[in-house]
Amino acid sequence: MALNYREEAFVDEYFKHEGNCYAAAIAAGYAEKTAKESSKWINENTLKNPNKKSMYKPELVAAIEERREQLKNERVADAQEILEFHTRVLRGKETEETLVIEGVGMGETTASLKERPATLKEKQSSADALAKLLGLVNNKVNIEGAVPVVFAGEDSLDD
């Protein structure tokens, strides 16, 4: 079942108010009395109470989860994006604006922003990160084998 206008507004406001159902419901245009019960709309424990069971709105829960996934995808870089960034830095295709001060004569200088490619140190850092991400480098030492145990002085032990 599709969400109505107010329910869509509730989902939007839910994230703006950091999960505060009451504030989200008020901002979405619900009456204060209705807003006080809004946390029951998305709380699965509501289903356990036979008197409140009908207040649970699974379509709201689904919309909130969908929006949460969408926001996560927009805000968090995935592995491919990280690999591509480090590759661009390594190949010198990623630039950075830096402040450059130049003398123009007679003791005067001008300051300007200029693009500069990655330094050798920055390229090395990206190469190291790529090597680790791609599994080309393993800093872990694996020691396996049998270790013999020898008891010294067992003759002098009392039974």
BAVEX-461095 format. One line per field, with one value per residue: x, y negated, z negated of N, C-alpha, C in turn; residue number from 0. Coordinates in steps of 0.05 Angstrom, whole numbers, plus 5000, padded with zeros to 4 digits. Layout:
% residues N
n.x: (X  ...)
n.y: (Y  ...)
n.z: (Z  ...)
ca.x: (X  ...)
ca.y: (Y  ...)
ca.z: (Z  ...)
c.x: (X  ...)
c.y: (Y  ...)
c.z: (Z  ...)
kolfi: (NUM  ...)
This chain:
% residues 159
n.x: (5017  5011  5042  5008  5004  5017  5041  5087  5112  5121  5160  5202  5211  5224  5278  5301  5292  5323  5303  5264  5201  5154  5167  5174  5123  5092  5117  5103  5050  5012  4962  4973  4956  4953  5006  5032  5025  5055  5103  5089  5074  5118  5143  5158  5142  5092  5058  5053  5016  4950  4910  4934  4954  4934  4956  5006  5046  5067  5082  5103  5149  5177  5185  5218  5263  5278  5291  5333  5371  5380  5401  5447  5475  5485  5518  5561  5622  5633  5669  5687  5688  5728  5773  5777  5788  5839  5868  5864  5893  5944  5957  5963  5920  5885  5875  5893  5875  5920  5949  5988  6042  6068  6123  6120  6153  6191  6185  6133  6079  6035  5978  5950  5904  5923  5919  5947  5981  5982  6032  6095  6097  6043  6024  6051  6027  5975  5985  6003  5956  5921  5947  5940  5884  5873  5895  5947  5989  6009  6013  6014  6043  6049  6056  6066  6067  6096  6113  6161  6155  6194  6208  6247  6287  6253  6266  6276  6227  6177  6132)
n.y: (5024  4956  4897  4843  4770  4745  4787  4795  4747  4753  4794  4766  4725  4756  4770  4720  4704  4739  4792  4782  4795  4768  4713  4715  4729  4685  4645  4664  4652  4678  4683  4665  4703  4749  4751  4765  4819  4837  4866  4918  4933  4952  4989  5054  5081  5064  5098  5139  5125  5135  5095  5051  5067  5053  5004  5007  4995  5025  5008  4958  4972  5000  4959  4924  4957  4964  4912  4903  4939  4916  4865  4883  4905  4859  4829  4860  4883  4934  4996  4998  4943  4924  4953  4932  4878  4881  4901  4859  4820  4845  4847  4794  4763  4739  4677  4621  4560  4509  4457  4408  4365  4312  4273  4208  4168  4111  4120  4137  4183  4234  4273  4334  4387  4450  4508  4570  4631  4696  4707  4744  4771  4774  4804  4852  4866  4876  4919  4957  4963  4983  5032  5060  5062  5092  5139  5151  5143  5169  5160  5194  5244  5312  5364  5431  5497  5554  5551  5576  5602  5603  5632  5614  5640  5679  5725  5712  5702  5712  5766)
n.z: (5000  5017  4989  4958  4967  4917  4889  4921  4911  4857  4858  4883  4845  4801  4808  4808  4756  4729  4716  4679  4666  4648  4656  4711  4729  4712  4743  4793  4795  4764  4712  4643  4605  4637  4653  4606  4603  4644  4644  4639  4689  4717  4685  4672  4626  4616  4642  4607  4569  4565  4565  4587  4635  4686  4695  4714  4771  4823  4874  4866  4837  4876  4914  4884  4876  4929  4943  4907  4926  4976  4961  4935  4978  5008  4975  4958  4982  5029  5039  5092  5107  5072  5089  5142  5130  5105  5147  5184  5157  5153  5207  5218  5233  5199  5171  5130  5099  5083  5044  5074  5070  5105  5126  5152  5163  5140  5085  5079  5074  5099  5085  5102  5121  5143  5183  5165  5179  5147  5097  5095  5047  5032  5075  5064  5016  5033  5067  5031  5000  5040  5052  5005  5002  5047  5033  5044  5011  4949  4884  4842  4802  4807  4766  4761  4735  4700  4632  4592  4525  4469  4408  4356  4303  4283  4256  4204  4181  4132  4121)
ca.x: (5000  5027  5039  4994  5021  5026  5060  5112  5123  5131  5186  5222  5216  5236  5307  5309  5290  5340  5289  5244  5175  5136  5174  5170  5094  5083  5127  5088  5023  4993  4954  4990  4946  4962  5036  5041  5024  5069  5125  5077  5071  5141  5155  5147  5130  5064  5044  5049  4994  4926  4895  4949  4963  4926  4971  5032  5044  5090  5090  5121  5174  5190  5194  5240  5286  5287  5304  5358  5390  5386  5419  5473  5489  5494  5537  5584  5636  5635  5696  5695  5695  5754  5793  5780  5801  5867  5880  5867  5916  5968  5963  5967  5896  5870  5890  5886  5880  5938  5955  6014  6049  6089  6134  6114  6174  6190  6177  6105  6072  6007  5970  5929  5900  5930  5916  5972  5977  5991  6061  6105  6090  6014  6021  6060  6007  5953  5995  6002  5928  5911  5959  5927  5856  5872  5906  5974  6007  5998  6032  6011  6062  6035  6075  6053  6086  6095  6133  6165  6155  6213  6208  6274  6287  6231  6276  6276  6200  6165  6106)
ca.y: (5000  4932  4878  4818  4746  4741  4809  4789  4724  4765  4808  4745  4712  4776  4768  4693  4703  4760  4814  4774  4799  4747  4688  4720  4729  4657  4631  4674  4642  4693  4670  4672  4728  4770  4752  4778  4848  4843  4886  4945  4939  4966  5006  5081  5089  5056  5121  5158  5116  5138  5070  5030  5080  5039  4979  5013  4989  5037  4993  4937  4985  5006  4934  4914  4974  4958  4885  4907  4951  4896  4846  4897  4908  4833  4817  4877  4892  4963  5006  4989  4915  4921  4963  4913  4854  4886  4905  4832  4807  4858  4840  4765  4751  4726  4653  4607  4531  4500  4429  4402  4337  4306  4246  4193  4147  4088  4129  4143  4211  4240  4299  4346  4415  4465  4537  4585  4660  4709  4710  4771  4783  4780  4827  4876  4873  4889  4945  4975  4969  5001  5058  5073  5067  5113  5163  5156  5142  5181  5154  5213  5266  5337  5384  5456  5520  5567  5542  5598  5594  5619  5628  5618  5646  5696  5746  5703  5696  5732  5777)
ca.z: (5000  5019  4967  4965  4965  4890  4882  4934  4896  4832  4864  4887  4819  4783  4810  4800  4727  4719  4706  4659  4679  4640  4670  4739  4733  4710  4767  4816  4794  4747  4687  4620  4594  4655  4653  4581  4608  4669  4641  4641  4717  4728  4665  4674  4601  4617  4651  4585  4554  4582  4566  4603  4659  4711  4698  4728  4800  4836  4898  4856  4830  4901  4925  4868  4882  4956  4942  4892  4945  4996  4949  4931  5004  5017  4957  4953  5006  5031  5045  5120  5106  5058  5108  5164  5120  5101  5173  5196  5143  5162  5235  5220  5245  5178  5165  5105  5100  5062  5044  5084  5068  5125  5127  5177  5166  5122  5059  5078  5080  5104  5077  5119  5118  5167  5182  5166  5178  5122  5093  5095  5021  5034  5093  5050  4996  5047  5077  5007  4994  5061  5049  4982  5010  5068  5022  5055  4988  4925  4862  4820  4802  4799  4756  4754  4732  4674  4613  4572  4497  4454  4379  4344  4275  4275  4238  4176  4171  4114  4131)
c.x: (5018  5022  5023  5013  5033  5046  5087  5127  5135  5158  5208  5230  5229  5266  5317  5309  5305  5325  5268  5216  5155  5141  5169  5140  5083  5092  5112  5059  5003  4986  4971  4982  4955  4992  5046  5041  5041  5091  5115  5073  5094  5154  5142  5134  5100  5047  5037  5025  4969  4910  4908  4959  4957  4941  4997  5028  5069  5100  5108  5148  5190  5201  5218  5265  5296  5302  5331  5379  5399  5406  5447  5489  5499  5517  5563  5596  5637  5663  5705  5703  5722  5777  5798  5794  5831  5881  5884  5891  5942  5976  5966  5943  5879  5887  5878  5892  5899  5943  5984  6019  6072  6098  6128  6134  6169  6179  6147  6100  6042  6002  5948  5927  5907  5926  5944  5966  5988  6021  6069  6096  6060  6009  6029  6040  5983  5960  5994  5973  5915  5921  5946  5898  5853  5884  5933  5995  5994  6019  6031  6031  6047  6056  6060  6074  6083  6118  6137  6166  6174  6212  6236  6271  6265  6240  6273  6248  6191  6138  6083)
c.y: (4975  4913  4854  4794  4743  4762  4805  4767  4735  4779  4787  4732  4730  4774  4740  4690  4727  4783  4808  4775  4777  4722  4691  4718  4701  4642  4639  4665  4658  4677  4680  4698  4752  4774  4767  4809  4857  4863  4914  4953  4956  4985  5034  5092  5082  5080  5141  5150  5117  5112  5049  5041  5065  5013  4983  5009  5000  5022  4970  4948  4990  4981  4922  4931  4968  4932  4887  4919  4932  4875  4858  4898  4881  4822  4834  4886  4922  4970  4997  4960  4910  4930  4943  4888  4859  4890  4878  4818  4818  4850  4810  4750  4735  4701  4640  4577  4524  4470  4425  4372  4332  4277  4233  4170  4125  4096  4136  4172  4213  4269  4309  4376  4429  4494  4550  4615  4671  4710  4739  4786  4791  4803  4853  4885  4887  4916  4965  4983  4988  5029  5073  5080  5090  5139  5170  5156  5154  5177  5174  5236  5290  5357  5409  5477  5531  5556  5565  5587  5613  5612  5634  5623  5663  5718  5738  5697  5719  5741  5768)
c.z: (5000  4996  4977  4961  4938  4881  4896  4920  4870  4837  4868  4861  4799  4784  4802  4770  4714  4705  4684  4673  4673  4656  4700  4746  4732  4735  4792  4817  4779  4722  4664  4608  4611  4654  4628  4585  4632  4667  4644  4671  4728  4709  4666  4649  4599  4625  4629  4568  4571  4585  4584  4630  4685  4715  4713  4758  4814  4861  4890  4850  4855  4914  4911  4874  4910  4957  4928  4910  4966  4985  4944  4957  5014  5000  4954  4979  5006  5039  5073  5120  5093  5076  5131  5155  5117  5127  5187  5183  5152  5190  5240  5233  5225  5171  5140  5109  5077  5066  5053  5082  5087  5122  5153  5181  5145  5094  5057  5086  5086  5095  5095  5113  5144  5162  5182  5165  5152  5121  5093  5069  5021  5052  5080  5030  5010  5058  5054  5000  5015  5058  5027  4989  5030  5058  5033  5033  4964  4903  4839  4823  4791  4791  4748  4750  4704  4657  4593  4544  4483  4425  4368  4314  4266  4257  4209  4165  4153  4126  4115)
kolfi: (0  1  2  3  4  5  6  7  8  9  10  11  12  13  14  15  16  17  18  19  20  21  22  23  24  25  26  27  28  29  30  31  32  33  34  35  36  37  38  39  40  41  42  43  44  45  46  47  48  49  50  51  52  53  54  55  56  57  58  59  60  61  62  63  64  65  66  67  68  69  70  71  72  73  74  75  76  77  78  79  80  81  82  83  84  85  86  87  88  89  90  91  92  93  94  95  96  97  98  99  100  101  102  103  104  105  106  107  108  109  110  111  112  113  114  115  116  117  118  119  120  121  122  123  124  125  126  127  128  129  130  131  132  133  134  135  136  137  138  139  140  141  142  143  144  145  146  147  148  149  150  151  152  153  154  155  156  157  158)
